[in-house]
Amino acid sequence: MTATATPTHLTVADRCDRCGARAYFRVTLPGGGELMFCAHHGRAHEGALRAVSADILDETQELAETPPIAPLDER
């Protein structure tokens, strides 16, 4: 069996286990399981996950780094 390292950053291919939206939270449970959540579901479940000592990678700062849309051409 070959062990693979967990990527350090989430990508656009990572999806929320609850709704299928882009994942911004990766949660590693104490028993070794892994969950991914969008920003909405990650925030909704964060308190309960911290209560069971889950390891939480929160990349919601990526939402603020999204570039603005290009200005419209006003000809």
Residue pairs with C-beta under 8 A, 6 or more apart in sequence:
6 26
6 28
6 34
9 59
10 23
10 24
10 26
10 36
10 57
10 59
10 62
12 22
14 22
14 23
14 26
14 36
15 21
15 22
15 23
15 36
16 22
16 23
16 36
16 37
16 38
16 41
17 23
17 35
17 36
17 37
18 37
18 38
18 41
19 38
19 40
19 41
21 38
21 40
22 38
23 36
23 37
23 38
24 37
24 38
24 39
24 42
24 58
24 59
24 60
24 62
24 63
25 35
25 36
25 37
25 38
25 39
25 41
25 42
25 46
25 56
25 57
25 58
25 59
25 60
26 34
26 35
26 36
26 56
26 57
26 59
27 34
27 35
27 36
27 37
27 42
27 49
27 54
27 55
27 56
27 57
28 34
28 54
28 55
28 57
29 35
29 52
29 54
30 52
30 53
30 54
37 45
39 60
39 63
42 56
42 58
42 60
43 60
46 56
49 56
50 56
